[in-house]
Amino acid sequence: MQLKFIHKILLLANLLILVLFIPWFLINSNLEFVIYAGVVLFFILLIGLSLKKIPYSNESLICLTIWAFLHMSGGAIPVADVRLYDLILVKLSNSLPILRYDQIVHTFGFFTATLVSYDILKPHLKNKTKNFSLLLIVVMAGCGFGALNEVIEFIVGLLDPGAGVGGYINTWIDLCSNLIGAILAVMYIKNFDK
């Protein structure tokens, strides 16, 4: 299959992201993000191999690239005495660590995963009407990818006990952030998808 120009640009951008961040993670013995870089590489390969069969929108592919960069940055960039992922951007609660960079990345990431879910489902739809049932299924697909992400975080936490994936509160906030991202994605799909 002949790659479109945008596919080539996005592939190069994703490979550049990995080439820039993986050595940093290796030098700093950051096993957590070496594993995440492997996950990003896996999804680059999966999407590349499925491009012939799945008509991913340019918006989805661009968002996936931005997500990869935001994710890798979160584990690599220190701000004051914490990594970017742990930085509270706006203190919205005295009892919960909200609103952290991590939660913004989760919201954006599962907005993106929901767009990709819709791209996968769309060619199989006979009726192109974006009714409540379809949008609910797409939200649940995005949330399913979010749950898979939390399983990956759990495995990373087992493999690297020093990983910064957090405990139950972090998982619950992540899942809520994922749901918000999925809902925002179906709002986008409902109003802007042609």
Protein Blocks (a to p, Z undefined) as FASTA:
>chain_A
ZZdfklmmmmmmmmmmmmmmmmmmmmnopaklmmmmmmmmmmmmmmmmmmmmmccdfklm
mmmmmmmmmmmmmmmmcghjbcfklpcfbacbfkbccddfklmmmmmmmmmmmmmmmmmm
mmmpmblcdcfklmmmmmmmmmmmmmmmmmmmmmmmmmmmmbcnbpmklmmmmmmmmmmm
mmmmmmmmmmmpZZ
